[in-house]
């Protein structure tokens, strides 16, 4: 006899999704635990997380620049080859800059984060104001205000907050992701 939870699960998930989720459920557990533990470490050592992300981003940019640069030689047009090669060089130089000066890179990442929060918060405020009375606009308004306030706090705290804020935000995100993965794993376990 199926429980109410299994019935709810069956109505929310298609037959194909159920088959896909019947596989390695342990992966949700492992990802959840690793994400949760990494997030807790990042919250307690945000400067390490910030520098680690900055260095990792530098390596990824160099790798991306190298691939873009090498692929430029596959182009049939000289103009296109030149542009792709130039773009590859720019990516690689940006990556090298992050590796050579990770603190300056952390400041740049914090400025980008603050700009993203300001723009996304402003867009959410605009949407909430132009769609008053619709479902969810109160949450959009609250989220927009919080994003704009966070952006202002980040801008006002530069350069001092650049070493710890990105790592702290990463840590919080990882903790929430870990909790969500573990909750999903528990749900799958109970529903089977």
C-alpha positions as CSV (number, residue, x, y, z in Angstrom):
1,X,0.0,0.0,0.0
2,X,1.4,3.4,-1.0
3,X,1.8,6.0,1.6
4,X,0.5,9.6,1.1
5,X,4.1,10.8,0.6
6,X,4.7,8.2,-2.1
7,X,1.5,9.3,-3.8
8,X,2.5,13.0,-3.6
9,X,6.0,12.1,-5.0
10,X,4.4,10.1,-7.9
11,X,2.2,13.0,-8.9
12,X,5.0,15.5,-8.8
13,X,7.5,13.4,-10.7
14,X,7.0,11.9,-14.2
15,X,7.7,8.2,-14.9
16,X,10.9,9.1,-16.7
17,X,12.2,11.2,-13.9
18,X,11.3,8.5,-11.4
19,X,13.4,6.0,-13.4
20,X,16.3,8.5,-13.5
21,X,16.0,9.2,-9.7
22,X,15.8,5.5,-8.8
23,X,19.5,5.2,-9.6
24,X,22.3,6.4,-7.4
25,X,20.5,8.3,-4.7
26,X,23.6,8.2,-2.6
27,X,25.0,10.9,-4.9
28,X,22.6,13.4,-3.4
29,X,23.7,12.4,0.0
30,X,27.4,12.7,-0.8
31,X,27.0,16.0,-2.6
32,X,24.9,17.3,0.3
33,X,27.4,16.4,2.9
34,X,30.4,17.7,1.0
35,X,28.6,20.9,0.1
36,X,27.5,21.4,3.8
37,X,31.0,20.7,5.2
38,X,32.7,22.9,2.6
39,X,30.2,25.7,3.2
40,X,30.8,25.5,7.0
41,X,34.5,25.7,6.4
42,X,34.1,28.7,4.1
43,X,31.9,30.5,6.7
44,X,34.5,30.0,9.4
45,X,37.5,30.8,7.1
46,X,36.0,33.1,4.4
47,X,39.4,34.6,3.5
48,X,40.6,31.2,2.5
49,X,37.5,30.5,0.5
50,X,37.8,33.9,-1.2
51,X,41.4,33.4,-2.2
52,X,40.7,29.8,-3.3
53,X,37.9,30.9,-5.6
54,X,40.0,33.7,-6.9
55,X,42.9,31.4,-7.7
56,X,40.6,28.7,-9.2
57,X,39.0,31.4,-11.4
58,X,42.4,32.5,-12.5
59,X,43.4,28.9,-13.5
60,X,40.0,28.5,-15.3
61,X,40.5,31.8,-17.2
62,X,44.0,30.8,-18.3
63,X,42.6,27.4,-19.5
64,X,39.7,29.1,-21.3
65,X,42.1,31.6,-22.9
66,X,44.4,28.8,-24.1
67,X,41.5,26.8,-25.6
68,X,40.1,29.9,-27.3
69,X,43.6,30.9,-28.6
70,X,44.2,27.4,-30.0
71,X,40.8,27.2,-31.6
72,X,41.5,30.5,-33.4
73,X,43.8,28.7,-35.7
74,X,41.0,26.5,-36.9
75,X,39.2,29.6,-38.3
76,X,39.1,30.0,-42.1
77,X,39.0,33.8,-41.9
78,X,42.1,35.9,-41.0
79,X,39.9,38.5,-39.3
80,X,38.0,35.9,-37.3
81,X,41.3,34.2,-36.3
82,X,42.7,37.5,-35.1
83,X,39.6,38.3,-33.0
84,X,39.5,34.8,-31.5
85,X,43.2,34.9,-30.8
86,X,42.9,38.4,-29.2
87,X,40.0,37.2,-27.0
88,X,42.0,34.1,-25.9
89,X,44.9,36.4,-25.0
90,X,42.6,38.7,-23.0
91,X,41.1,35.7,-21.1
92,X,44.6,34.3,-20.3
93,X,45.9,37.7,-19.2
94,X,42.9,38.1,-16.9
95,X,43.6,34.7,-15.4
96,X,47.3,35.4,-14.9
97,X,46.4,38.7,-13.2
98,X,44.2,36.9,-10.8
99,X,47.0,34.4,-10.0
100,X,49.7,37.2,-9.7
101,X,47.5,39.5,-7.5
102,X,44.7,37.4,-5.9
103,X,43.9,40.2,-3.4
104,X,43.3,42.7,-6.3
105,X,41.3,39.9,-8.0
106,X,39.2,39.5,-4.8
107,X,38.5,43.2,-4.8
108,X,37.4,43.0,-8.5
109,X,35.2,40.0,-7.8
110,X,33.6,41.9,-4.9
111,X,32.9,44.9,-7.1
112,X,31.3,42.6,-9.7
113,X,29.2,41.0,-7.0
114,X,28.1,44.4,-5.7
115,X,27.2,45.5,-9.2
116,X,25.3,42.3,-9.9
117,X,23.4,42.7,-6.6
118,X,22.6,46.3,-7.4
119,X,21.3,45.6,-11.0
120,X,19.4,42.4,-10.1
121,X,17.9,44.2,-7.0
122,X,16.9,47.2,-9.1
123,X,15.3,44.9,-11.7
124,X,13.3,43.0,-9.0
125,X,12.2,46.3,-7.5
126,X,11.1,47.5,-10.9
127,X,9.2,44.3,-11.6
128,X,7.5,44.4,-8.2
129,X,6.4,48.0,-8.7
130,X,5.1,47.4,-12.2
131,X,3.2,44.2,-11.2
132,X,1.7,45.3,-7.9
133,X,-1.0,42.9,-6.5
134,X,0.3,39.9,-8.4
135,X,1.3,36.7,-6.5
136,X,4.9,36.9,-5.2
137,X,5.5,40.6,-5.8
138,X,6.0,41.2,-2.0
139,X,8.8,38.7,-2.0
140,X,10.3,40.3,-5.1
141,X,10.1,43.7,-3.4
142,X,11.8,42.4,-0.2
143,X,14.5,40.6,-2.2
144,X,15.1,43.6,-4.4
145,X,15.5,45.9,-1.3
146,X,17.8,43.4,0.3
147,X,19.9,43.1,-2.8
148,X,20.3,46.8,-3.2
149,X,21.2,47.2,0.5
150,X,23.8,44.5,0.2
151,X,25.3,46.2,-2.9
152,X,25.5,49.5,-1.0
153,X,27.1,47.8,2.0
154,X,29.6,46.0,-0.3
155,X,30.5,49.2,-2.1
156,X,30.9,51.2,1.1
157,X,33.1,48.5,2.7
158,X,35.6,48.2,-0.2
159,X,38.4,47.3,-0.2
160,X,38.3,45.8,3.4
161,X,35.4,43.5,2.9
162,X,36.7,42.1,-0.4
163,X,38.9,39.5,1.3
164,X,36.1,37.9,3.3
165,X,32.7,38.7,1.8
166,X,32.9,36.5,-1.4
167,X,34.0,33.6,0.7
168,X,31.3,34.1,3.3
169,X,28.6,34.3,0.5
170,X,30.0,31.2,-1.1
171,X,29.9,29.4,2.3
172,X,26.3,30.4,2.9
173,X,25.3,29.3,-0.6
174,X,27.1,25.9,-0.1
175,X,25.4,25.3,3.2
176,X,22.0,26.0,1.7
177,X,22.8,23.8,-1.2
178,X,24.0,21.0,1.1
179,X,20.8,21.2,3.2
180,X,18.7,21.1,0.1
181,X,20.5,18.1,-1.4
182,X,20.2,16.2,1.9
183,X,16.5,17.1,2.2
184,X,16.0,15.8,-1.4
185,X,17.9,12.6,-0.6
186,X,15.7,12.1,2.5
187,X,12.6,12.7,0.4
188,X,13.7,10.2,-2.2
189,X,14.6,7.7,0.5
190,X,11.2,8.0,2.2
191,X,9.3,7.9,-1.1
192,X,10.9,4.6,-2.3
